[in-house]
Amino acid sequence: MPELPEVETVRAGLGHHIVGRTVDTVTVLNPRAVRRDLAGPDGFAAAMAGRPITNAERRGKYLWFDLDHDEALLAHLGMSGQLLVGDPDRPLGPHVRARFTFTDGGPDLRFTDQRTFGHLLLCELQDGVPAPIAHIAPDPLEEAFAAEVFAARLHRRKTGIKRALLDQSLISGIGNIYADEALWRARLHWARPTETLRRGEVSRLLEAVRDVLTEALKAGGTSFDALYVNVNGESGYFDRSLNAYGREGQPCNRCGTPIRRDPFMNRSAYSCPHCQPRPRNAHW
Ligand SMILES: [Zn+2]
């Protein structure tokens, strides 16, 4: 599943290739691709034709394109969705769900999705954010992210810190892997009750989250010049730089203690028992 750094790489690439252009025609090849759009496939295609794309934006793992009239094209990539830009004459692959051509006759945009969990939606903007995702909190790389507001809400939430980091209404864009990595860097146990966090610990955690996301972004490596933007491309970060996630039994890169794996929300939480001591009154 693409996380914030992968989606940001796609956003920047699409910003380069399709912002400033005007949509000519839209062909919906599989109605599931627009299943959340109340206008249906034909209505969606008709409403998108002739629209200028003025900006490519992102919040957390959500990606959208600003159009005219305070509307946006929202893309949710799901597990396997891709937005590919390329030669308009290339053959249509079996997984292309929707195709956008542009009035300049240049490269087209194709939404491909092997598993059809992703979808596209034309929607209104609400304070600059698509209405369907207006409840999603800013992510820590956004200018709109306010550290004091986050710290105060975290304190009131009274839950385990990892659970809070994955809660998109509190902070967006942090998946399971990045949560474990940030907690390892900040030396905080994943079950630490949020109401016991001191101000300095919250600052340390936010700094760790930003560092982890920024490093993953740098490792993304997708060239913006290539006429091909691939969201499934592994960022490379995961292979090189993991300190906690997936390292059960391997020595901690700081102290040598074997990394521990605990069950967590049907998944796992990885931590160093020495650097990230288990708290009293933990919220499991
Ligand atoms: Zn350690």
Residues whose N, C-alpha, C, O or C-beta is under 5 A from the ligand:
A	BS01	ZN	C252 R254 C255 G256 T257 C272 H274 C275
